[in-house]
Amino acid sequence: MQQVQLSEVEQRVYQAVTALESRGQVPYPDMIAEESGLAQEQLNAPLHLLTEKGLLHREDSPMAGLDFGPRFCARQMA
């Protein structure tokens, strides 16, 4: 399996997403920012890069009228 190199910020964001998921919380950007200790403005680039690298995937709200924004979920590694 190929190893993906992550920056320190990408690691913090990925670890925040997996920590939220392990506790059964939904990884919305505001929750990811709080968990990672970053400002929400700092999340755009690492979330995009982690999605491009296939480590996260974005899910938009499935319920009309109850859109809390996109959530980012970790991809399960084989």
All heavy atoms as a GROMACS GRO file, in nm:
protein
  609
    1MET      N    1   0.084  -0.118   0.000
    1MET     CA    2   0.000   0.000   0.000
    1MET      C    3   0.089   0.124   0.000
    1MET      O    4   0.185   0.134   0.073
    1MET     CB    5  -0.088  -0.002   0.125
    1MET     CG    6  -0.184   0.113   0.134
    1MET     SD    7  -0.301   0.083   0.268
    1MET     CE    8  -0.308   0.244   0.338
    2GLN      N    9   0.054   0.220  -0.084
    2GLN     CA   10   0.131   0.342  -0.095
    2GLN      C   11   0.104   0.432   0.025
    2GLN      O   12  -0.009   0.449   0.068
    2GLN     CB   13   0.091   0.415  -0.224
    2GLN     CG   14   0.170   0.539  -0.248
    2GLN     CD   15   0.128   0.608  -0.376
    2GLN    OE1   16   0.044   0.559  -0.449
    2GLN    NE2   17   0.186   0.722  -0.402
    3GLN      N   18   0.209   0.490   0.080
    3GLN     CA   19   0.196   0.578   0.194
    3GLN      C   20   0.179   0.721   0.143
    3GLN      O   21   0.250   0.765   0.054
    3GLN     CB   22   0.318   0.568   0.284
    3GLN     CG   23   0.300   0.643   0.412
    3GLN     CD   24   0.363   0.569   0.527
    3GLN    OE1   25   0.443   0.479   0.505
    3GLN    NE2   26   0.330   0.606   0.646
    4VAL      N   27   0.084   0.793   0.202
    4VAL     CA   28   0.057   0.930   0.163
    4VAL      C   29   0.126   1.024   0.261
    4VAL      O   30   0.112   1.007   0.382
    4VAL     CB   31  -0.096   0.957   0.162
    4VAL    CG1   32  -0.125   1.101   0.124
    4VAL    CG2   33  -0.166   0.862   0.067
    5GLN      N   34   0.200   1.121   0.209
    5GLN     CA   35   0.266   1.219   0.294
    5GLN      C   36   0.168   1.331   0.326
    5GLN      O   37   0.106   1.387   0.236
    5GLN     CB   38   0.389   1.276   0.223
    5GLN     CG   39   0.499   1.176   0.200
    5GLN     CD   40   0.561   1.127   0.331
    5GLN    OE1   41   0.572   1.199   0.428
    5GLN    NE2   42   0.598   1.001   0.332
    6LEU      N   43   0.155   1.362   0.456
    6LEU     CA   44   0.065   1.468   0.498
    6LEU      C   45   0.143   1.577   0.570
    6LEU      O   46   0.237   1.549   0.644
    6LEU     CB   47  -0.042   1.414   0.594
    6LEU     CG   48  -0.133   1.304   0.543
    6LEU    CD1   49  -0.228   1.260   0.653
    6LEU    CD2   50  -0.210   1.349   0.421
    7SER      N   51   0.099   1.700   0.549
    7SER     CA   52   0.158   1.810   0.625
    7SER      C   53   0.107   1.801   0.769
    7SER      O   54   0.014   1.727   0.799
    7SER     CB   55   0.116   1.944   0.564
    7SER     OG   56  -0.022   1.967   0.587
    8GLU      N   57   0.167   1.879   0.857
    8GLU     CA   58   0.125   1.878   0.997
    8GLU      C   59  -0.022   1.919   1.010
    8GLU      O   60  -0.098   1.858   1.086
    8GLU     CB   61   0.213   1.973   1.078
    8GLU     CG   62   0.177   1.974   1.226
    8GLU     CD   63   0.259   2.074   1.305
    8GLU    OE1   64   0.372   2.107   1.264
    8GLU    OE2   65   0.210   2.118   1.409
    9VAL      N   66  -0.064   2.019   0.934
    9VAL     CA   67  -0.202   2.066   0.940
    9VAL      C   68  -0.297   1.958   0.888
    9VAL      O   69  -0.403   1.933   0.945
    9VAL     CB   70  -0.220   2.199   0.862
    9VAL    CG1   71  -0.366   2.238   0.853
    9VAL    CG2   72  -0.138   2.309   0.927
   10GLU      N   73  -0.259   1.893   0.777
   10GLU     CA   74  -0.342   1.784   0.723
   10GLU      C   75  -0.356   1.672   0.825
   10GLU      O   76  -0.465   1.616   0.841
   10GLU     CB   77  -0.283   1.730   0.593
   10GLU     CG   78  -0.293   1.826   0.477
   10GLU     CD   79  -0.215   1.779   0.356
   10GLU    OE1   80  -0.104   1.723   0.372
   10GLU    OE2   81  -0.266   1.796   0.245
   11GLN      N   82  -0.248   1.638   0.894
   11GLN     CA   83  -0.255   1.534   0.997
   11GLN      C   84  -0.350   1.573   1.108
   11GLN      O   85  -0.431   1.491   1.153
   11GLN     CB   86  -0.116   1.507   1.055
   11GLN     CG   87  -0.023   1.435   0.963
   11GLN     CD   88   0.118   1.420   1.022
   11GLN    OE1   89   0.145   1.466   1.133
   11GLN    NE2   90   0.205   1.355   0.947
   12ARG      N   91  -0.342   1.698   1.153
   12ARG     CA   92  -0.431   1.746   1.260
   12ARG      C   93  -0.577   1.739   1.218
   12ARG      O   94  -0.663   1.697   1.295
   12ARG     CB   95  -0.395   1.888   1.300
   12ARG     CG   96  -0.267   1.898   1.380
   12ARG     CD   97  -0.224   2.038   1.406
   12ARG     NE   98  -0.321   2.115   1.483
   12ARG     CZ   99  -0.307   2.244   1.510
   12ARG    NH1  100  -0.201   2.310   1.468
   12ARG    NH2  101  -0.398   2.308   1.579
   13VAL      N  102  -0.605   1.779   1.094
   13VAL     CA  103  -0.742   1.777   1.044
   13VAL      C  104  -0.793   1.633   1.030
   13VAL      O  105  -0.904   1.601   1.073
   13VAL     CB  106  -0.753   1.855   0.910
   13VAL    CG1  107  -0.888   1.834   0.844
   13VAL    CG2  108  -0.725   2.003   0.934
   14TYR      N  109  -0.710   1.546   0.973
   14TYR     CA  110  -0.750   1.406   0.957
   14TYR      C  111  -0.774   1.340   1.093
   14TYR      O  112  -0.874   1.270   1.113
   14TYR     CB  113  -0.644   1.329   0.878
   14TYR     CG  114  -0.686   1.186   0.850
   14TYR    CD1  115  -0.780   1.158   0.751
   14TYR    CD2  116  -0.635   1.081   0.924
   14TYR    CE1  117  -0.820   1.028   0.726
   14TYR    CE2  118  -0.675   0.950   0.900
   14TYR     CZ  119  -0.768   0.925   0.801
   14TYR     OH  120  -0.810   0.796   0.778
   15GLN      N  121  -0.686   1.364   1.187
   15GLN     CA  122  -0.702   1.308   1.322
   15GLN      C  123  -0.827   1.363   1.389
   15GLN      O  124  -0.896   1.290   1.461
   15GLN     CB  125  -0.578   1.334   1.407
   15GLN     CG  126  -0.459   1.253   1.362
   15GLN     CD  127  -0.328   1.295   1.426
   15GLN    OE1  128  -0.319   1.399   1.491
   15GLN    NE2  129  -0.226   1.213   1.408
   16ALA      N  130  -0.859   1.489   1.365
   16ALA     CA  131  -0.980   1.549   1.422
   16ALA      C  132  -1.104   1.480   1.366
   16ALA      O  133  -1.197   1.447   1.440
   16ALA     CB  134  -0.984   1.699   1.393
   17VAL      N  135  -1.106   1.457   1.234
   17VAL     CA  136  -1.221   1.390   1.171
   17VAL      C  137  -1.239   1.249   1.227
   17VAL      O  138  -1.349   1.210   1.266
   17VAL     CB  139  -1.206   1.386   1.017
   17VAL    CG1  140  -1.311   1.296   0.953
   17VAL    CG2  141  -1.214   1.526   0.959
   18THR      N  142  -1.130   1.174   1.235
   18THR     CA  143  -1.142   1.036   1.284
   18THR      C  144  -1.179   1.033   1.432
   18THR      O  145  -1.253   0.944   1.475
   18THR     CB  146  -1.013   0.956   1.258
   18THR    OG1  147  -0.902   1.021   1.318
   18THR    CG2  148  -0.989   0.937   1.108
   19ALA      N  149  -1.131   1.129   1.511
   19ALA     CA  150  -1.167   1.134   1.653
   19ALA      C  151  -1.316   1.164   1.669
   19ALA      O  152  -1.384   1.100   1.751
   19ALA     CB  153  -1.084   1.241   1.725
   20LEU      N  154  -1.368   1.258   1.590
   20LEU     CA  155  -1.511   1.290   1.597
   20LEU      C  156  -1.594   1.168   1.559
   20LEU      O  157  -1.692   1.135   1.626
   20LEU     CB  158  -1.543   1.408   1.504
   20LEU     CG  159  -1.490   1.544   1.550
   20LEU    CD1  160  -1.498   1.645   1.436
   20LEU    CD2  161  -1.569   1.594   1.670
   21GLU      N  162  -1.555   1.102   1.451
   21GLU     CA  163  -1.630   0.984   1.406
   21GLU      C  164  -1.626   0.873   1.511
   21GLU      O  165  -1.727   0.806   1.533
   21GLU     CB  166  -1.575   0.932   1.273
   21GLU     CG  167  -1.606   1.023   1.157
   21GLU     CD  168  -1.552   0.971   1.025
   21GLU    OE1  169  -1.447   0.904   1.023
   21GLU    OE2  170  -1.618   0.996   0.923
   22SER      N  171  -1.512   0.855   1.575
   22SER     CA  172  -1.501   0.747   1.674
   22SER      C  173  -1.590   0.772   1.794
   22SER      O  174  -1.632   0.679   1.862
   22SER     CB  175  -1.355   0.728   1.717
   22SER     OG  176  -1.312   0.836   1.797
   23ARG      N  177  -1.620   0.899   1.821
   23ARG     CA  178  -1.710   0.934   1.932
   23ARG      C  179  -1.856   0.941   1.887
   23ARG      O  180  -1.943   0.978   1.965
   23ARG     CB  181  -1.668   1.066   1.994
   23ARG     CG  182  -1.534   1.060   2.065
   23ARG     CD  183  -1.510   1.182   2.152
   23ARG     NE  184  -1.519   1.308   2.084
   23ARG     CZ  185  -1.415   1.377   2.037
   23ARG    NH1  186  -1.292   1.329   2.050
   23ARG    NH2  187  -1.432   1.493   1.979
   24GLY      N  188  -1.880   0.915   1.759
   24GLY     CA  189  -2.017   0.918   1.707
   24GLY      C  190  -2.066   1.058   1.676
   24GLY      O  191  -2.186   1.080   1.662
   25GLN      N  192  -1.975   1.154   1.666
   25GLN     CA  193  -2.013   1.290   1.633
   25GLN      C  194  -1.998   1.312   1.483
   25GLN      O  195  -1.917   1.248   1.417
   25GLN     CB  196  -1.926   1.390   1.709
   25GLN     CG  197  -1.947   1.383   1.860
   25GLN     CD  198  -1.852   1.475   1.933
   25GLN    OE1  199  -1.732   1.454   1.932
   25GLN    NE2  200  -1.906   1.578   1.995
   26VAL      N  201  -2.079   1.404   1.429
   26VAL     CA  202  -2.076   1.432   1.286
   26VAL      C  203  -1.964   1.532   1.258
   26VAL      O  204  -1.959   1.638   1.320
   26VAL     CB  205  -2.211   1.490   1.238
   26VAL    CG1  206  -2.207   1.518   1.089
   26VAL    CG2  207  -2.323   1.391   1.270
   27PRO      N  208  -1.871   1.499   1.168
   27PRO     CA  209  -1.757   1.588   1.140
   27PRO      C  210  -1.791   1.705   1.048
   27PRO      O  211  -1.750   1.710   0.932
   27PRO     CB  212  -1.655   1.493   1.077
   27PRO     CG  213  -1.735   1.384   1.017
   27PRO     CD  214  -1.858   1.370   1.102
   28TYR      N  215  -1.868   1.800   1.100
   28TYR     CA  216  -1.894   1.924   1.028
   28TYR      C  217  -1.772   2.014   1.043
   28TYR      O  218  -1.697   2.001   1.141
   28TYR     CB  219  -2.017   1.995   1.084
   28TYR     CG  220  -2.147   1.926   1.054
   28TYR    CD1  221  -2.226   1.875   1.157
   28TYR    CD2  222  -2.192   1.910   0.923
   28TYR    CE1  223  -2.345   1.811   1.130
   28TYR    CE2  224  -2.311   1.846   0.895
   28TYR     CZ  225  -2.388   1.798   0.999
   28TYR     OH  226  -2.506   1.735   0.972
   29PRO      N  227  -1.751   2.108   0.951
   29PRO     CA  228  -1.633   2.194   0.959
   29PRO      C  229  -1.615   2.264   1.093
   29PRO      O  230  -1.502   2.274   1.141
   29PRO     CB  231  -1.655   2.294   0.844
   29PRO     CG  232  -1.732   2.214   0.743
   29PRO     CD  233  -1.826   2.130   0.826
   30ASP      N  234  -1.722   2.312   1.155
   30ASP     CA  235  -1.704   2.381   1.283
   30ASP      C  236  -1.655   2.286   1.392
   30ASP      O  237  -1.572   2.322   1.476
   30ASP     CB  238  -1.832   2.453   1.327
   30ASP     CG  239  -1.951   2.361   1.343
   30ASP    OD1  240  -1.954   2.252   1.283
   30ASP    OD2  241  -2.043   2.398   1.420
   31MET      N  242  -1.703   2.162   1.388
   31MET     CA  243  -1.657   2.062   1.485
   31MET      C  244  -1.512   2.022   1.457
   31MET      O  245  -1.434   2.002   1.550
   31MET     CB  246  -1.746   1.938   1.479
   31MET     CG  247  -1.892   1.964   1.512
   31MET     SD  248  -1.920   1.988   1.687
   31MET     CE  249  -1.892   1.824   1.747
   32ILE      N  250  -1.477   2.011   1.329
   32ILE     CA  251  -1.339   1.977   1.292
   32ILE      C  252  -1.244   2.088   1.338
   32ILE      O  253  -1.138   2.061   1.393
   32ILE     CB  254  -1.325   1.955   1.140
   32ILE    CG1  255  -1.412   1.836   1.095
   32ILE    CG2  256  -1.179   1.932   1.100
   32ILE    CD1  257  -1.427   1.823   0.945
   33ALA      N  258  -1.285   2.214   1.319
   33ALA     CA  259  -1.203   2.327   1.362
   33ALA      C  260  -1.181   2.322   1.513
   33ALA      O  261  -1.068   2.338   1.561
   33ALA     CB  262  -1.269   2.458   1.322
   34GLU      N  263  -1.287   2.300   1.587
   34GLU     CA  264  -1.276   2.294   1.733
   34GLU      C  265  -1.185   2.179   1.777
   34GLU      O  266  -1.097   2.196   1.862
   34GLU     CB  267  -1.415   2.277   1.795
   34GLU     CG  268  -1.416   2.278   1.945
   34GLU     CD  269  -1.556   2.265   2.001
   34GLU    OE1  270  -1.650   2.321   1.942
   34GLU    OE2  271  -1.570   2.197   2.105
   35GLU      N  272  -1.204   2.062   1.718
   35GLU     CA  273  -1.126   1.943   1.756
   35GLU      C  274  -0.978   1.959   1.720
   35GLU      O  275  -0.890   1.915   1.794
   35GLU     CB  276  -1.185   1.820   1.687
   35GLU     CG  277  -1.118   1.690   1.720
   35GLU     CD  278  -1.150   1.637   1.861
   35GLU    OE1  279  -1.254   1.674   1.918
   35GLU    OE2  280  -1.070   1.558   1.911
   36SER      N  281  -0.951   2.022   1.606
   36SER     CA  282  -0.812   2.034   1.560
   36SER      C  283  -0.741   2.156   1.618
   36SER      O  284  -0.619   2.167   1.607
   36SER     CB  285  -0.808   2.041   1.407
   36SER     OG  286  -0.870   2.160   1.361
   37GLY      N  287  -0.817   2.249   1.676
   37GLY     CA  288  -0.757   2.371   1.730
   37GLY      C  289  -0.726   2.474   1.623
   37GLY      O  290  -0.646   2.565   1.645
   38LEU      N  291  -0.787   2.460   1.507
   38LEU     CA  292  -0.766   2.554   1.397
   38LEU      C  293  -0.889   2.641   1.379
   38LEU      O  294  -0.999   2.603   1.419
   38LEU     CB  295  -0.741   2.478   1.267
   38LEU     CG  296  -0.619   2.388   1.262
   38LEU    CD1  297  -0.624   2.300   1.138
   38LEU    CD2  298  -0.491   2.469   1.265
   39ALA      N  299  -0.870   2.757   1.317
   39ALA     CA  300  -0.982   2.842   1.280
   39ALA      C  301  -1.049   2.782   1.156
   39ALA      O  302  -0.982   2.717   1.075
   39ALA     CB  303  -0.934   2.984   1.251
   40GLN      N  304  -1.180   2.805   1.143
   40GLN     CA  305  -1.250   2.748   1.027
   40GLN      C  306  -1.190   2.794   0.895
   40GLN      O  307  -1.188   2.718   0.799
   40GLN     CB  308  -1.399   2.784   1.032
   40GLN     CG  309  -1.479   2.687   1.114
   40GLN     CD  310  -1.627   2.705   1.095
   40GLN    OE1  311  -1.681   2.812   1.124
   40GLN    NE2  312  -1.694   2.603   1.048
   41GLU      N  313  -1.139   2.916   0.892
   41GLU     CA  314  -1.079   2.968   0.769
   41GLU      C  315  -0.954   2.888   0.730
   41GLU      O  316  -0.917   2.884   0.614
   41GLU     CB  317  -1.039   3.115   0.785
   41GLU     CG  318  -1.154   3.209   0.818
   41GLU     CD  319  -1.194   3.205   0.966
   41GLU    OE1  320  -1.106   3.203   1.054
   41GLU    OE2  321  -1.314   3.203   0.993
   42GLN      N  322  -0.891   2.824   0.827
   42GLN     CA  323  -0.769   2.746   0.800
   42GLN      C  324  -0.801   2.606   0.750
   42GLN      O  325  -0.710   2.533   0.712
   42GLN     CB  326  -0.685   2.735   0.927
   42GLN     CG  327  -0.630   2.866   0.978
   42GLN     CD  328  -0.561   2.849   1.111
   42GLN    OE1  329  -0.625   2.830   1.212
   42GLN    NE2  330  -0.428   2.854   1.109
   43LEU      N  331  -0.927   2.566   0.751
   43LEU     CA  332  -0.964   2.428   0.715
   43LEU      C  333  -0.981   2.405   0.566
   43LEU      O  334  -0.968   2.292   0.521
   43LEU     CB  335  -1.095   2.388   0.784
   43LEU     CG  336  -1.090   2.365   0.934
   43LEU    CD1  337  -1.228   2.326   0.983
   43LEU    CD2  338  -0.989   2.258   0.969
   44ASN      N  339  -1.014   2.508   0.490
   44ASN     CA  340  -1.047   2.488   0.349
   44ASN      C  341  -0.940   2.413   0.272
   44ASN      O  342  -0.968   2.314   0.206
   44ASN     CB  343  -1.078   2.622   0.281
   44ASN     CG  344  -1.209   2.680   0.327
   44ASN    OD1  345  -1.297   2.609   0.374
   44ASN    ND2  346  -1.223   2.811   0.317
   45ALA      N  347  -0.816   2.459   0.282
   45ALA     CA  348  -0.707   2.396   0.206
   45ALA      C  349  -0.683   2.252   0.251
   45ALA      O  350  -0.681   2.161   0.167
   45ALA     CB  351  -0.580   2.479   0.214
   46PRO      N  352  -0.665   2.225   0.382
   46PRO     CA  353  -0.639   2.086   0.421
   46PRO      C  354  -0.756   1.993   0.390
   46PRO      O  355  -0.734   1.878   0.351
   46PRO     CB  356  -0.608   2.092   0.570
   46PRO     CG  357  -0.637   2.229   0.615
   46PRO     CD  358  -0.648   2.316   0.496
   47LEU      N  359  -0.880   2.039   0.407
   47LEU     CA  360  -0.994   1.953   0.374
   47LEU      C  361  -0.995   1.920   0.225
   47LEU      O  362  -1.018   1.805   0.186
   47LEU     CB  363  -1.126   2.020   0.413
   47LEU     CG  364  -1.157   2.025   0.563
   47LEU    CD1  365  -1.281   2.108   0.589
   47LEU    CD2  366  -1.174   1.884   0.621
   48HIS      N  367  -0.966   2.019   0.143
   48HIS     CA  368  -0.962   1.996  -0.003
   48HIS      C  369  -0.850   1.898  -0.038
   48HIS      O  370  -0.871   1.804  -0.116
   48HIS     CB  371  -0.942   2.130  -0.075
   48HIS     CG  372  -0.934   2.117  -0.223
   48HIS    ND1  373  -1.045   2.092  -0.301
   48HIS    CD2  374  -0.829   2.124  -0.308
   48HIS    CE1  375  -1.008   2.084  -0.428
   48HIS    NE2  376  -0.877   2.104  -0.435
   49LEU      N  377  -0.732   1.919   0.019
   49LEU     CA  378  -0.618   1.831  -0.011
   49LEU      C  379  -0.642   1.688   0.037
   49LEU      O  380  -0.610   1.592  -0.033
   49LEU     CB  381  -0.490   1.887   0.051
   49LEU     CG  382  -0.438   2.016  -0.013
   49LEU    CD1  383  -0.327   2.077   0.071
   49LEU    CD2  384  -0.392   1.990  -0.155
   50LEU      N  385  -0.700   1.673   0.156
   50LEU     CA  386  -0.729   1.539   0.208
   50LEU      C  387  -0.834   1.469   0.123
   50LEU      O  388  -0.829   1.348   0.104
   50LEU     CB  389  -0.774   1.546   0.354
   50LEU     CG  390  -0.662   1.581   0.453
   50LEU    CD1  391  -0.721   1.621   0.588
   50LEU    CD2  392  -0.565   1.466   0.469
   51THR      N  393  -0.928   1.546   0.069
   51THR     CA  394  -1.029   1.489  -0.020
   51THR      C  395  -0.964   1.446  -0.151
   51THR      O  396  -0.991   1.336  -0.201
   51THR     CB  397  -1.141   1.592  -0.046
   51THR    OG1  398  -1.201   1.627   0.079
   51THR    CG2  399  -1.249   1.534  -0.137
   52GLU      N  400  -0.874   1.530  -0.206
   52GLU     CA  401  -0.803   1.494  -0.329
   52GLU      C  402  -0.717   1.369  -0.311
   52GLU      O  403  -0.703   1.290  -0.403
   52GLU     CB  404  -0.713   1.610  -0.373
   52GLU     CG  405  -0.782   1.717  -0.450
   52GLU     CD  406  -0.684   1.818  -0.509
   52GLU    OE1  407  -0.565   1.819  -0.471
   52GLU    OE2  408  -0.730   1.898  -0.592
   53LYS      N  409  -0.658   1.354  -0.193
   53LYS     CA  410  -0.573   1.238  -0.165
   53LYS      C  411  -0.654   1.113  -0.134
   53LYS      O  412  -0.597   1.006  -0.115
   53LYS     CB  413  -0.478   1.270  -0.049
   53LYS     CG  414  -0.375   1.376  -0.084
   53LYS     CD  415  -0.288   1.412   0.034
   53LYS     CE  416  -0.188   1.520  -0.004
   53LYS     NZ  417  -0.102   1.558   0.108
   54GLY      N  418  -0.786   1.126  -0.128
   54GLY     CA  419  -0.871   1.011  -0.104
   54GLY      C  420  -0.882   0.969   0.042
   54GLY      O  421  -0.930   0.861   0.072
   55LEU      N  422  -0.839   1.056   0.134
   55LEU     CA  423  -0.846   1.022   0.275
   55LEU      C  424  -0.977   1.066   0.340
   55LEU      O  425  -1.018   1.010   0.442
   55LEU     CB  426  -0.728   1.083   0.350
   55LEU     CG  427  -0.591   1.029   0.308
   55LEU    CD1  428  -0.480   1.109   0.374
   55LEU    CD2  429  -0.580   0.882   0.343
   56LEU      N  430  -1.040   1.166   0.283
   56LEU     CA  431  -1.170   1.213   0.329
   56LEU      C  432  -1.264   1.218   0.210
   56LEU      O  433  -1.221   1.228   0.096
   56LEU     CB  434  -1.162   1.353   0.389
   56LEU     CG  435  -1.076   1.376   0.513
   56LEU    CD1  436  -1.084   1.523   0.555
   56LEU    CD2  437  -1.119   1.286   0.628
   57HIS      N  438  -1.393   1.211   0.239
   57HIS     CA  439  -1.490   1.239   0.134
   57HIS      C  440  -1.596   1.332   0.191
   57HIS      O  441  -1.626   1.328   0.309
   57HIS     CB  442  -1.551   1.112   0.073
   57HIS     CG  443  -1.636   1.034   0.167
   57HIS    ND1  444  -1.584   0.946   0.260
   57HIS    CD2  445  -1.770   1.030   0.184
   57HIS    CE1  446  -1.682   0.891   0.329
   57HIS    NE2  447  -1.796   0.941   0.286
   58ARG      N  448  -1.645   1.417   0.105
   58ARG     CA  449  -1.743   1.518   0.144
   58ARG      C  450  -1.883   1.462   0.123
   58ARG      O  451  -1.912   1.403   0.019
   58ARG     CB  452  -1.723   1.643   0.059
   58ARG     CG  453  -1.824   1.751   0.085
   58ARG     CD  454  -1.805   1.865  -0.013
   58ARG     NE  455  -1.919   1.953  -0.005
   58ARG     CZ  456  -1.911   2.085   0.001
   58ARG    NH1  457  -1.794   2.143  -0.002
   58ARG    NH2  458  -2.018   2.159   0.008
   59GLU      N  459  -1.969   1.483   0.220
   59GLU     CA  460  -2.109   1.445   0.208
   59GLU      C  461  -2.193   1.568   0.236
   59GLU      O  462  -2.175   1.632   0.339
   59GLU     CB  463  -2.145   1.336   0.309
   59GLU     CG  464  -2.074   1.205   0.286
   59GLU     CD  465  -2.111   1.100   0.390
   59GLU    OE1  466  -2.190   1.130   0.482
   59GLU    OE2  467  -2.058   0.989   0.380
   60ASP      N  468  -2.283   1.600   0.145
   60ASP     CA  469  -2.373   1.712   0.168
   60ASP      C  470  -2.495   1.660   0.243
   60ASP      O  471  -2.525   1.541   0.240
   60ASP     CB  472  -2.412   1.777   0.036
   60ASP     CG  473  -2.293   1.848  -0.028
   60ASP    OD1  474  -2.224   1.922   0.043
   60ASP    OD2  475  -2.270   1.828  -0.148
   61SER      N  476  -2.565   1.750   0.309
   61SER     CA  477  -2.680   1.712   0.390
   61SER      C  478  -2.785   1.641   0.305
   61SER      O  479  -2.827   1.692   0.202
   61SER     CB  480  -2.742   1.835   0.455
   61SER     OG  481  -2.851   1.799   0.534
   62PRO      N  482  -2.830   1.523   0.349
   62PRO     CA  483  -2.929   1.449   0.271
   62PRO      C  484  -3.072   1.498   0.292
   62PRO      O  485  -3.162   1.459   0.220
   62PRO     CB  486  -2.914   1.305   0.324
   62PRO     CG  487  -2.868   1.324   0.464
   62PRO     CD  488  -2.782   1.448   0.463
   63MET      N  489  -3.094   1.584   0.392
   63MET     CA  490  -3.229   1.630   0.422
   63MET      C  491  -3.248   1.774   0.380
   63MET      O  492  -3.176   1.862   0.426
   63MET     CB  493  -3.258   1.616   0.571
   63MET     CG  494  -3.262   1.473   0.618
   63MET     SD  495  -3.315   1.461   0.788
   63MET     CE  496  -3.156   1.462   0.870
   64ALA      N  497  -3.347   1.797   0.294
   64ALA     CA  498  -3.376   1.933   0.250
   64ALA      C  499  -3.423   2.016   0.369
   64ALA      O  500  -3.498   1.968   0.454
   64ALA     CB  501  -3.484   1.928   0.142
   65GLY      N  502  -3.376   2.138   0.377
   65GLY     CA  503  -3.417   2.227   0.484
   65GLY      C  504  -3.337   2.211   0.612
   65GLY      O  505  -3.349   2.292   0.702
   66LEU      N  506  -3.257   2.107   0.624
   66LEU     CA  507  -3.176   2.085   0.743
   66LEU      C  508  -3.029   2.078   0.705
   66LEU      O  509  -2.960   1.984   0.738
   66LEU     CB  510  -3.217   1.955   0.814
   66LEU     CG  511  -3.354   1.954   0.879
   66LEU    CD1  512  -3.383   1.818   0.939
   66LEU    CD2  513  -3.363   2.062   0.986
   67ASP      N  514  -2.985   2.178   0.634
   67ASP     CA  515  -2.847   2.177   0.587
   67ASP      C  516  -2.757   2.246   0.688
   67ASP      O  517  -2.763   2.367   0.706
   67ASP     CB  518  -2.837   2.245   0.451
   67ASP     CG  519  -2.700   2.230   0.389
   67ASP    OD1  520  -2.618   2.155   0.445
   67ASP    OD2  521  -2.676   2.292   0.285
   68PHE      N  522  -2.676   2.169   0.758
   68PHE     CA  523  -2.580   2.224   0.852
   68PHE      C  524  -2.444   2.240   0.784
   68PHE      O  525  -2.345   2.262   0.851
   68PHE     CB  526  -2.566   2.131   0.973
   68PHE     CG  527  -2.693   2.119   1.051
   68PHE    CD1  528  -2.764   2.001   1.049
   68PHE    CD2  529  -2.740   2.224   1.126
   68PHE    CE1  530  -2.882   1.989   1.122
   68PHE    CE2  531  -2.858   2.214   1.199
   68PHE     CZ  532  -2.929   2.095   1.196
   69GLY      N  533  -2.441   2.225   0.654
   69GLY     CA  534  -2.317   2.235   0.580
   69GLY      C  535  -2.264   2.096   0.548
   69GLY      O  536  -2.319   1.996   0.592
   70PRO      N  537  -2.158   2.093   0.470
   70PRO     CA  538  -2.101   1.962   0.434
   70PRO      C  539  -2.035   1.897   0.555
   70PRO      O  540  -1.994   1.964   0.649
   70PRO     CB  541  -1.997   1.998   0.329
   70PRO     CG  542  -1.956   2.137   0.365
   70PRO     CD  543  -2.080   2.204   0.418
   71ARG      N  544  -2.030   1.766   0.551
   71ARG     CA  545  -1.952   1.695   0.653
   71ARG      C  546  -1.845   1.618   0.579
   71ARG      O  547  -1.861   1.582   0.463
   71ARG     CB  548  -2.042   1.604   0.737
   71ARG     CG  549  -2.115   1.501   0.657
   71ARG     CD  550  -2.207   1.422   0.749
   71ARG     NE  551  -2.275   1.323   0.670
   71ARG     CZ  552  -2.406   1.306   0.671
   71ARG    NH1  553  -2.480   1.378   0.749
   71ARG    NH2  554  -2.461   1.214   0.597
   72PHE      N  555  -1.736   1.598   0.647
   72PHE     CA  556  -1.622   1.530   0.588
   72PHE      C  557  -1.597   1.403   0.665
   72PHE      O  558  -1.576   1.406   0.786
   72PHE     CB  559  -1.498   1.621   0.589
   72PHE     CG  560  -1.513   1.737   0.496
   72PHE    CD1  561  -1.577   1.853   0.536
   72PHE    CD2  562  -1.466   1.730   0.367
   72PHE    CE1  563  -1.593   1.961   0.450
   72PHE    CE2  564  -1.482   1.836   0.279
   72PHE     CZ  565  -1.545   1.951   0.321
   73CYS      N  566  -1.600   1.290   0.597
   73CYS     CA  567  -1.588   1.160   0.661
   73CYS      C  568  -1.460   1.092   0.614
   73CYS      O  569  -1.422   1.103   0.498
   73CYS     CB  570  -1.708   1.072   0.627
   73CYS     SG  571  -1.864   1.149   0.676
   74ALA      N  572  -1.397   1.023   0.707
   74ALA     CA  573  -1.273   0.952   0.674
   74ALA      C  574  -1.305   0.830   0.590
   74ALA      O  575  -1.404   0.762   0.614
   74ALA     CB  576  -1.200   0.912   0.802
   75ARG      N  577  -1.221   0.804   0.495
   75ARG     CA  578  -1.234   0.681   0.416
   75ARG      C  579  -1.169   0.569   0.496
   75ARG      O  580  -1.065   0.588   0.556
   75ARG     CB  581  -1.164   0.696   0.282
   75ARG     CG  582  -1.226   0.802   0.196
   75ARG     CD  583  -1.223   0.759   0.052
   75ARG     NE  584  -1.273   0.863  -0.034
   75ARG     CZ  585  -1.394   0.862  -0.087
   75ARG    NH1  586  -1.475   0.763  -0.063
   75ARG    NH2  587  -1.433   0.957  -0.166
   76GLN      N  588  -1.232   0.456   0.496
   76GLN     CA  589  -1.177   0.342   0.568
   76GLN      C  590  -1.063   0.282   0.487
   76GLN      O  591  -1.078   0.250   0.369
   76GLN     CB  592  -1.286   0.235   0.592
   76GLN     CG  593  -1.400   0.286   0.677
   76GLN     CD  594  -1.354   0.334   0.813
   76GLN    OE1  595  -1.273   0.270   0.878
   76GLN    NE2  596  -1.404   0.448   0.856
   77MET      N  597  -0.950   0.268   0.551
   77MET     CA  598  -0.833   0.210   0.483
   77MET      C  599  -0.842   0.058   0.488
   77MET      O  600  -0.884   0.003   0.590
   77MET     CB  601  -0.704   0.255   0.552
   77MET     CG  602  -0.679   0.403   0.543
   77MET     SD  603  -0.650   0.455   0.374
   77MET     CE  604  -0.769   0.586   0.356
   78ALA      N  605  -0.804  -0.006   0.381
   78ALA     CA  606  -0.810  -0.152   0.375
   78ALA      C  607  -0.702  -0.214   0.461
   78ALA      O  608  -0.600  -0.160   0.486
   78ALA     CB  609  -0.794  -0.197   0.231
   0.00000   0.00000   0.00000
